[in-house]
């Protein structure tokens, strides 16, 4: 399901994700700080267009999230078992979101 969404994002123009100066994030409106998910849609769009540098610039958590999704899909669709358990990868993703959240508050 996630991979089909990524394929569909390849056909959506980037102008749909530009907010023209209007903040759509409720967290940012209330606190003035970006939440850990700010930039994730643009980051996913950039991955769909194979622009990984821009994807990391929008939200660096896209990398552990893609690794988690790839391992999960590999285990779900094949009989290949990856040595790293899904729970550990999930904890890495959650820790990445937490670190990004703290970083965005300090900058």
Secondary structure per residue as TSV (DSSP state, phi and psi in degrees):
chain	resnum	aa	ss	phi	psi
A	1	X	-	360.0	-44.3
A	2	X	H	-66.5	-39.0
A	3	X	H	-66.4	-36.3
A	4	X	H	-66.6	-35.7
A	5	X	H	-65.0	-37.0
A	6	X	H	-66.1	-39.0
A	7	X	H	-66.1	-42.1
A	8	X	H	-63.5	-34.4
A	9	X	H	-62.7	-25.2
A	10	X	T	-65.8	-21.4
A	11	X	T	-101.1	2.1
A	12	X	S	-98.3	131.0
A	13	X	-	-68.7	147.7
A	14	X	G	-65.2	-24.5
A	15	X	G	-61.4	-20.6
A	16	X	G	-69.4	-21.9
A	17	X	T	-100.4	-5.5
A	18	X	-	-83.9	125.2
A	19	X	-	-94.2	7.9
A	20	X	T	52.0	40.7
A	21	X	T	85.2	-4.6
A	22	X	-	-95.5	122.8
A	23	X	-	-80.7	124.2
A	24	X	-	-95.5	-10.2
A	25	X	-	-84.5	120.4
A	26	X	H	-63.8	-38.1
A	27	X	H	-60.5	-44.4
A	28	X	H	-68.4	-36.3
A	29	X	H	-64.3	-38.3
A	30	X	H	-81.1	-37.8
A	31	X	H	-107.5	-23.0
A	32	X	S	87.6	-3.4
A	33	X	S	-111.3	149.0
A	34	X	-	-74.4	141.8
A	35	X	-	-81.5	170.6
A	36	X	T	-63.7	-21.1
A	37	X	T	-93.9	-5.8
A	38	X	T	-60.0	127.9
A	39	X	T	90.4	-2.5
A	40	X	H	-69.2	-36.8
A	41	X	H	-65.3	-46.5
A	42	X	H	-64.8	-34.8
A	43	X	H	-65.7	-43.5
A	44	X	H	-64.0	-39.8
A	45	X	H	-61.5	-41.7
A	46	X	H	-65.7	-37.9
A	47	X	H	-64.0	-39.7
A	48	X	H	-63.6	-24.2
A	49	X	T	-104.3	15.9
A	50	X	T	58.9	31.6
A	51	X	-	-106.9	78.2
A	52	X	H	-70.9	-29.6
A	53	X	H	-65.4	-45.5
A	54	X	H	-67.5	-35.6
A	55	X	H	-61.8	-42.6
A	56	X	H	-68.4	-34.1
A	57	X	H	-66.5	-37.7
A	58	X	H	-69.5	-47.3
A	59	X	-	-159.6	109.2
A	60	X	T	-68.2	-13.4
A	61	X	T	-72.2	-7.6
A	62	X	H	-61.8	-30.9
A	63	X	H	-67.0	-55.4
A	64	X	H	-64.1	-29.0
A	65	X	H	-67.5	-40.5
A	66	X	H	-67.1	-37.6
A	67	X	H	-64.0	-44.9
A	68	X	H	-59.2	-46.6
A	69	X	H	-64.9	-38.8
A	70	X	H	-65.8	-45.3
A	71	X	H	-65.3	-42.9
A	72	X	H	-62.4	-43.8
A	73	X	H	-65.3	-41.6
A	74	X	H	-60.4	-43.8
A	75	X	H	-71.8	-31.1
A	76	X	H	-76.2	-39.7
A	77	X	H	-93.6	-16.9
A	78	X	S	-127.0	176.8
A	79	X	S	-93.6	5.6
A	80	X	-	-73.1	128.1
A	81	X	-	-104.9	124.5
A	82	X	-	-86.0	141.2
A	83	X	S	-67.1	-26.6
A	84	X	S	-85.7	120.0
A	85	X	-	-66.2	151.3
A	86	X	H	-59.3	-37.5
A	87	X	H	-60.4	-40.8
A	88	X	H	-65.7	-42.4
A	89	X	H	-64.3	-37.9
A	90	X	H	-64.1	-41.3
A	91	X	H	-63.8	-36.2
A	92	X	H	-64.4	-43.1
A	93	X	H	-63.6	-45.4
A	94	X	H	-63.9	-39.8
A	95	X	H	-65.0	-37.1
A	96	X	H	-63.8	-43.2
A	97	X	H	-61.8	-40.8
A	98	X	H	-66.0	-44.4
A	99	X	H	-62.9	-42.6
A	100	X	H	-63.0	-40.1
A	101	X	H	-62.0	-46.7
A	102	X	H	-64.9	-41.4
A	103	X	H	-61.6	-43.4
A	104	X	H	-67.2	-26.5
A	105	X	H	-75.1	-29.4
A	106	X	H	-87.9	-18.1
A	107	X	-	-94.8	360.0
